[in-house]
């Protein structure tokens, strides 16, 4: 493959400016359909309300921690819409909005952050890997599953979400190299929100953009305005089609911003100033999409109210489910350690059951 075929665009791909006005169509990129954009808007409204509700649940003691993705909704929703139902998604801990947009039960999504289970849903049933807390380890798992799909002759694609901080981890680079050599059908989607907790991008890399990190491994790469839903969806759709057609992996970097702190346990004012947050607020992805859709006559006040009403009802459902106390059964500690329990686990479980039975007698 020629070097020029690997290089990302010199500037991030963009269809819509920060003020919601349409810009000249980028060469080689196709604008998503109107129907898909309207659906993306609906899911973004719902996703933002879910994110706000989850943040409130941490203050009420119903969640142990919550990493907000407010400001990154264009990335989260586009990642889901670019995939088929039989494709796989490998999320990080910050990608709960993407999981909800894919149709997973919000209570099951938040189980990890509540501290009840490492994963509250069946990954095989929904084609979504467990949300990954260690940085970049999910990228290697994603490549492994993508390679399995390739060997089986299936045309499924794996999309691995990763933050900018994760690209500094060795696992990320090993995943890129293996995926390129094996021509695995995997898309690496970097949500560059400016900070790895409190470490700014300039202290992580001297590269002109994270998208260039794919070039050295022979991975086709692109960068995109991560707050422009049209651009993110267009680029990710191209990346998924590339991987599905057998041409190997694809890397996409989205330039976006984390509007809230790293988690509810973080004080973001210690490492960034309010002026920076205000500048990025003017490029809000939801407001940008709404303005664009209004200008084109694709939505109106009634459509926005309908989406917001649906989101409020969804938030109420989330509150109801999370306000219910969990009934924990100690016996389940042994259920998912190994596919076939070892002799030691069988013995330990029997001892626990005996103690529980004695206590209930």
Helices and strands as residue ranges (DSSP letters): H 3-6, H 34-59, H 73-81, E 88-90, H 96-101, H 106-109, H 111-114, H 123-126, H 137-151, E 158-163, G 165-168, H 170-182, E 186-192, E 195-196, E 199-200, G 201-203, G 210-217, E 220-225, H 229-244, E 250-255, G 268-270, H 274-281, H 285-295, H 301-323, G 330-334, H 343-360
